[in-house]
């Protein structure tokens, strides 16, 4: 196996919880990421007590992290993706979906 290429990563709530719990696999994934994308709604689900969530606070404050707002149209599209039987990252929606491509 060759060297790992940096790539963008989109985190869901489970990913943020894994960061908070110091999951080595997720931490390694983030170390390799050139960009880290977190929807604001996901952050709201994972954010509880920043005084106790030091790891999460540090990761979210890092240079490659972007927290994205989620408008009503995007929120409805994400809801539709949640019923699909395949795992799709939020980043896929963000970069490949356009308004009007699905019925809202």
N, CA and C of each residue as an Amber inpcrd file, in Angstrom:
protein
   312
   0.8290000  -1.1740000   0.0000000   0.0000000   0.0000000   0.0000000
   0.8770000   1.2420000   0.0000000   0.4570000   2.2270000  -0.7850000
   1.1960000   3.4720000  -0.8540000   0.7880000   4.4380000   0.2300000
   1.3550000   5.6210000   0.1280000   1.0270000   6.6700000   1.1040000
  -0.4260000   7.0840000   0.9470000  -1.0360000   7.4410000   2.0390000
  -2.4280000   7.8890000   2.0220000  -2.4910000   9.3130000   1.4910000
  -3.4170000   9.5470000   0.5670000  -3.6080000  10.8850000   0.0210000
  -4.5250000  11.6880000   0.9350000  -4.2340000  12.9670000   1.1290000
  -5.1740000  13.8080000   1.8700000  -6.4820000  13.9090000   1.0930000
  -7.5870000  13.9740000   1.8000000  -8.8800000  14.0780000   1.1420000
  -9.8510000  14.8200000   2.0570000 -10.9230000  15.3580000   1.4800000
 -11.9250000  16.0040000   2.3250000 -12.7280000  14.9550000   3.0870000
 -13.1550000  15.3190000   4.2860000 -13.9330000  14.4250000   5.1330000
 -15.1540000  15.1830000   5.6380000 -16.3080000  14.5370000   5.5870000
 -17.5270000  15.0890000   6.1700000 -17.8740000  14.2860000   7.4090000
 -18.1290000  14.9590000   8.5200000 -18.4410000  14.2620000   9.7660000
 -19.9230000  14.3490000  10.0880000 -20.4790000  13.2380000  10.5240000
 -21.8310000  13.2280000  11.0510000 -21.7430000  13.2150000  12.5760000
 -22.8750000  13.1090000  13.2480000 -22.8780000  13.1440000  14.7080000
 -22.0420000  12.0160000  15.2940000 -22.1350000  10.8310000  14.7140000
 -21.3310000   9.7000000  15.1850000 -19.8450000   9.9850000  15.0950000
 -19.4390000  10.6900000  14.0380000 -18.0310000  11.0620000  13.9010000
 -17.5830000  12.0220000  14.9880000 -18.4300000  13.0010000  15.3010000
 -18.0780000  13.9460000  16.3670000 -18.0450000  13.2600000  17.7310000
 -18.9640000  12.3360000  17.9610000 -18.9550000  11.5790000  19.2190000
 -17.6940000  10.7300000  19.3030000 -17.2900000  10.1490000  18.1670000
 -16.0600000   9.3520000  18.1440000 -14.8420000  10.2230000  18.4610000
 -14.8100000  11.4440000  17.9470000 -13.7250000  12.3740000  18.2870000
 -13.7290000  12.6270000  19.7900000 -14.8990000  12.9060000  20.3320000
 -15.0410000  13.1860000  21.7570000 -14.5540000  12.0130000  22.6110000
 -14.7460000  10.8030000  22.1160000 -14.3410000   9.5940000  22.8490000
 -12.9460000   9.1110000  22.4680000 -12.2370000   9.9040000  21.6840000
 -10.8520000   9.6070000  21.2750000 -10.7240000   8.3080000  20.4800000
 -11.6710000   8.0470000  19.6010000 -11.6040000   6.8700000  18.7300000
 -10.4010000   7.0160000  17.8040000  -9.4560000   6.0980000  17.9000000
  -8.2000000   6.1940000  17.1320000  -8.4180000   6.1960000  15.6290000
  -9.3990000   5.4290000  15.1530000  -9.6440000   5.3580000  13.7050000
 -10.1150000   6.7060000  13.1670000 -11.0130000   7.3520000  13.8920000
 -11.5230000   8.6450000  13.4390000 -10.4360000   9.7140000  13.5640000
  -9.6840000   9.6800000  14.6460000  -8.5860000  10.6490000  14.8090000
  -7.5940000  10.5040000  13.6550000  -7.2700000   9.2760000  13.2840000
  -6.3390000   9.0410000  12.1610000  -6.9300000   9.5640000  10.8520000
  -8.2050000   9.3240000  10.6350000  -8.8730000   9.8200000   9.4330000
  -8.7630000  11.3430000   9.3590000  -8.9680000  12.0060000  10.4890000
  -8.8880000  13.4640000  10.5120000  -7.4630000  13.9610000  10.3100000
  -6.4910000  13.2090000  10.7980000  -5.0850000  13.5760000  10.5770000
  -4.7450000  13.5600000   9.0910000  -5.3880000  12.6820000   8.3320000
  -5.1330000  12.5680000   6.8950000  -5.9750000  13.5280000   6.0520000
  -6.9540000  14.1560000   6.6650000  -7.8930000  14.9930000   5.9130000
  -7.2840000  16.3370000   5.5490000  -7.5350000  16.7620000   4.3110000
  -7.1150000  18.1010000   3.9090000  -8.1940000  19.1210000   4.2590000
  -9.4290000  18.6650000   4.3460000 -10.5630000  19.5010000   4.7220000
 -11.4880000  18.6570000   5.5870000 -12.1040000  19.2880000   6.5940000
 -13.0760000  18.6020000   7.4360000 -14.3390000  19.4540000   7.4340000
 -15.4640000  18.8410000   7.0670000 -16.7250000  19.5590000   6.9410000
 -17.7360000  19.0190000   7.9540000 -18.3650000  19.9470000   8.6790000
 -19.3410000  19.5880000   9.7070000 -20.5850000  20.4500000   9.5110000
 -21.7500000  19.8420000   9.2800000 -22.9820000  20.6290000   9.2190000
 -23.3330000  21.1660000  10.6070000 -23.8480000  22.3780000  10.6780000
 -24.1920000  22.9880000  11.9590000 -25.1870000  22.1350000  12.7440000
 -26.1380000  21.5010000  12.0620000 -27.1210000  20.6610000  12.7470000
 -26.4550000  19.4620000  13.4170000 -25.4250000  18.9210000  12.7940000
 -24.6670000  17.8110000  13.3670000 -23.9380000  18.2760000  14.6230000
 -23.3260000  19.4370000  14.5450000 -22.6410000  19.9860000  15.7120000
 -23.6200000  20.1700000  16.8740000 -24.8150000  20.6490000  16.5800000
 -25.8180000  20.8490000  17.6260000 -26.1710000  19.5340000  18.3200000
 -26.1800000  18.4420000  17.5870000 -26.5070000  17.1390000  18.1770000
 -25.4110000  16.6320000  19.1010000 -24.1580000  16.9610000  18.8080000
 -23.0340000  16.4110000  19.5760000 -22.5440000  17.3350000  20.6910000
 -22.8320000  18.6200000  20.5980000 -22.3010000  19.6190000  21.5320000
 -23.0790000  19.5750000  22.8440000 -22.3850000  19.3020000  23.9390000
 -23.0400000  19.2290000  25.2430000 -22.3840000  20.1430000  26.2700000
 -21.1040000  19.8970000  26.5450000 -20.4080000  20.6460000  27.5880000
 -18.9640000  20.8630000  27.1430000 -18.6660000  22.0200000  26.5630000
 -17.3250000  22.2420000  26.0260000 -16.2200000  22.1390000  27.0740000
 -16.5430000  22.3620000  28.3190000 -15.5280000  22.2120000  29.3680000
 -15.1060000  20.7590000  29.5170000 -15.9860000  19.8440000  29.1700000
 -15.6720000  18.4100000  29.2650000 -15.3490000  17.7860000  27.9120000
 -15.6510000  18.4790000  26.8300000 -15.4210000  17.9520000  25.4810000
 -14.1930000  18.6120000  24.8490000 -13.1000000  18.5590000  25.5550000
 -11.8830000  19.2690000  25.1360000 -11.3940000  18.8020000  23.7710000
 -11.3760000  17.5040000  23.5310000 -10.9180000  16.9910000  22.2280000
 -11.7830000  17.5400000  21.0950000 -13.0830000  17.4870000  21.3030000
 -14.0060000  17.9700000  20.2760000 -13.7960000  19.4600000  20.0240000
 -13.6470000  20.2340000  21.0690000 -13.4050000  21.6750000  20.9370000
 -12.1360000  21.9230000  20.1270000 -11.0810000  21.1920000  20.4260000
  -9.7980000  21.3690000  19.7040000  -9.9230000  21.0160000  18.2340000
 -10.5880000  19.9020000  17.9420000 -10.7380000  19.4940000  16.5410000
 -11.5500000  20.5360000  15.7790000 -12.6420000  21.0070000  16.3630000
 -13.4880000  21.9780000  15.6740000 -12.7990000  23.3210000  15.4780000
 -11.8150000  23.6240000  16.3050000 -11.0760000  24.8870000  16.1830000
  -9.9070000  24.7880000  15.2000000  -9.6300000  23.6060000  14.6880000
  -8.4770000  23.3930000  13.8070000  -8.6790000  24.0680000  12.4460000
  -7.5860000  24.3670000  11.8080000  -7.5530000  25.0650000  10.5170000
  -8.4300000  24.4180000   9.4330000  -8.3640000  23.0950000   9.2190000
  -9.1040000  22.5640000   8.0730000 -10.6070000  22.3570000   8.3080000
 -11.1320000  22.7400000   9.4750000 -12.5400000  22.4790000   9.7870000
 -13.4200000  23.6410000   9.3390000 -14.4810000  23.2980000   8.6050000
 -15.4920000  24.2650000   8.2090000 -16.8310000  23.7850000   8.7440000
 -17.5200000  24.6470000   9.4700000 -18.8640000  24.3270000   9.9410000
 -19.8410000  25.0130000   8.9950000 -20.7150000  24.2050000   8.3790000
 -21.6200000  24.6970000   7.3460000 -23.0280000  24.9170000   7.8870000
 -23.6140000  26.0610000   7.5720000 -25.0150000  26.2560000   7.9330000
 -25.8820000  25.3190000   7.0960000 -27.0570000  25.0470000   7.5750000
 -27.9660000  24.1510000   6.8720000 -29.2870000  24.8870000   6.7070000
 -29.6460000  25.1910000   5.4580000 -30.9110000  25.8880000   5.2540000
 -32.0520000  24.8820000   5.1090000 -33.2540000  25.3820000   4.9880000
 -34.4250000  24.5080000   4.9310000 -34.4060000  23.5400000   3.7720000
 -33.9950000  23.9890000   2.6080000 -33.9430000  23.1160000   1.4290000
 -32.9430000  21.9870000   1.6430000 -31.7600000  22.3330000   2.1550000
 -30.7500000  21.3050000   2.4150000 -31.2130000  20.3510000   3.5130000
 -31.8620000  20.8730000   4.5430000 -32.3360000  20.0250000   5.6370000
 -33.3460000  19.0080000   5.1290000 -34.2550000  19.4140000   4.2430000
 -35.2260000  18.4650000   3.6900000 -34.5280000  17.3950000   2.8410000
 -33.5360000  17.8160000   2.0750000 -32.8060000  16.8490000   1.2470000
 -32.0470000  15.8540000   2.1170000 -31.4490000  16.3240000   3.1980000
 -30.7490000  15.4320000   4.1190000 -31.7440000  14.4450000   4.7240000
 -32.9250000  14.9310000   5.0910000 -33.9580000  14.0410000   5.6220000
 -34.3190000  12.9460000   4.6380000 -34.3980000  13.2750000   3.3590000
 -34.6870000  12.2610000   2.3450000 -33.5480000  11.2540000   2.2270000
 -32.3120000  11.7140000   2.3670000 -31.1790000  10.7980000   2.3050000
 -31.1750000   9.8270000   3.4790000 -31.7070000  10.2570000   4.6170000
 -31.6920000   9.4150000   5.8180000 -32.5070000   8.1390000   5.6590000
 -33.4270000   8.1010000   4.7220000 -34.2330000   6.8930000   4.5350000
 -33.6180000   5.9370000   3.5120000 -32.5570000   6.3580000   2.8500000
 -31.9060000   5.4960000   1.8650000 -31.1310000   4.3810000   2.5520000
 -31.0930000   3.1920000   1.9630000 -30.3800000   2.0700000   2.5870000
 -28.8750000   2.0760000   2.3590000 -28.3550000   3.0990000   1.7500000
 -26.9110000   3.1680000   1.5120000 -26.3100000   4.2930000   2.3310000
 -25.0850000   4.1080000   2.8510000 -24.4600000   5.1900000   3.6260000
 -23.9660000   6.2950000   2.6900000 -24.4590000   7.4780000   2.9180000
 -24.0200000   8.6340000   2.1310000 -23.4940000   9.6910000   3.0810000
 -22.3730000  10.2450000   2.7990000 -21.8150000  11.3010000   3.6400000
 -22.4780000  12.6200000   3.2890000 -22.5870000  13.4880000   4.2730000
 -23.1600000  14.8060000   4.0460000 -22.3720000  15.5590000   2.9930000
 -21.0830000  15.3160000   2.9320000 -20.2600000  16.0200000   1.9510000
 -20.6900000  15.6830000   0.5240000 -21.1710000  14.4580000   0.3080000
 -21.6590000  14.0820000  -1.0190000 -22.8550000  14.9450000  -1.3770000
 -23.7730000  15.1060000  -0.4420000 -24.9280000  15.9660000  -0.6740000
 -24.4730000  17.3920000  -0.9620000 -23.5580000  17.8760000  -0.1750000
 -23.1260000  19.2700000  -0.2720000 -22.5350000  19.5850000  -1.6470000
 -21.7690000  18.6580000  -2.2090000 -21.0700000  18.9640000  -3.4550000
 -21.7300000  18.4120000  -4.7140000 -22.6830000  17.5030000  -4.5710000
 -23.2610000  16.8870000  -5.7830000 -24.7430000  17.1090000  -5.9250000
 -25.3880000  17.6730000  -4.9270000 -26.8130000  17.9130000  -4.9870000
 -27.0630000  19.3670000  -5.3320000 -28.0660000  19.6120000  -6.1200000
 -28.4270000  20.9930000  -6.4120000 -29.9110000  21.1840000  -6.1460000
 -30.3100000  22.4020000  -5.7260000 -31.7200000  22.6430000  -5.4420000
 -32.5910000  22.2570000  -6.6400000 -33.6830000  21.6030000  -6.3430000
 -34.5940000  21.1920000  -7.4110000 -34.2920000  19.8230000  -7.9890000
 -33.1790000  19.2070000  -7.5820000 -32.8600000  17.8910000  -8.1420000
 -33.7380000  16.8000000  -7.5350000 -34.3000000  17.0500000  -6.3460000
 -35.2660000  16.1370000  -5.7350000 -36.4760000  16.9480000  -5.3190000
 -37.6090000  16.3040000  -5.2660000 -38.8120000  17.0030000  -4.7790000
 -38.6410000  17.2730000  -3.3000000 -38.9250000  18.4890000  -2.8750000
 -38.7790000  18.8350000  -1.4560000 -40.1100000  18.7100000  -0.7480000
